[in-house]
């Protein structure tokens, strides 16, 4: 029988996985209502949403299969090789986009002074 601490961590991970899945799904369906950290072109928001959706599904299946006593190998593959790169790529692309916008705004404001 599992200890209460292990059960509590499993339940917490299932809640987090459900939240990740919900956040990813809503970002895929309505990219204009995405969180402020990933606002931008539709492809950027959808890539981020897909990453969170895959992360949530992977975490949920991993915790559910651990609770059932199985080895969740394919869910680790989902998280490491699909969700991870999608999330990292989308966050890096969003940061570069915001940096370019700030730089363009700074250059435009300096051009007005001269």
ABEGO torsion letter per residue (X at the ends): XBBAAAAAAAAAAAAAAAAAAAAAAAAAABAAABBAAABEBAAAAAAAAAAAAAAAAAAAAAAAAAAAGBBBAAAAAAAAAAAAAAAAAAAAAAAAAAAAAAAAAAAAAAAAAX
